[in-house]
Amino acid sequence: MAVYTLPELPYDYTALAPVISPEIVELHHDKHHAAYVKGANDTLEQLAEARDKEAWGSINGLEKSLAFHLSGHILHSVYWHNMSGDGGGEPLEKDGTGELADAIAESFGSFAKFKAQLSRAAATTQGSGWGVLAFEPLSGRLVVEQVYDHQGNVGQGSTPLLVFDAWEHAFYLQYRNQKADFVEAMWQVVDWQDVARRYTAAGERGDSLLLAP
């Protein structure tokens, strides 16, 4: 039985145009995201078989495969909800996202400085990866992470709040090799209401790392 399932898009394929074309949204969700879901489920089955047979020769590859596919599934699930055809701008008190705005200012100095850091992190990720705004539970502050593939270069325990997909499949059909142009356009569709809800939920969980008994 499959453990993970592909979530439905919260909008139709045309909702993010012209920033992201309907063709890209359809292929990205229905093919690429679906492949990560299948990969995670297939890897879980292979790990179960390895346990049953006590055959551990492929354990390193299987653990890496699970991290890759599961993280891909999680990040894409956040990605779709981070965007809206009515998005853009920045979090503001009058829109009910003032706490997020304050946290960004406290953690980065200003929204402009945060935007510059996340944009640069996403646009300069070597190979395939993500730029991520995350809640770091040990300090309670926000950090920007430059995530390689889906799971590398991440602080343990951090919660992704806003993710920019910088894999070529996210933009190449429309933006060709101009990754920086795609990242800049992404700010036009950020759903700050969704990011603010994620920030509130992450903060309410508090320090869940349990570093001391």
Secondary structure, 3 states (H helix, E strand, C coil): CCCCCCCCCCCCCCCCCCCCCHHHHHHHHHHHHHHHHHHHHHHHHHHHHHHHHCCCCCHHHHHHHHHHHHHHHHHHHHHHHCECCCCCCCCCHHHCCHHHHHHHHHHHCCHHHHHHHHHHHHHCCCCCEEEEEEEECCCCEEEEEEEECCCECCCCCCEEEEEEECCHHHCHHHHCCCHHHHHHHHCCCECHHHHHHHHHHHHHHCCCCCCCC
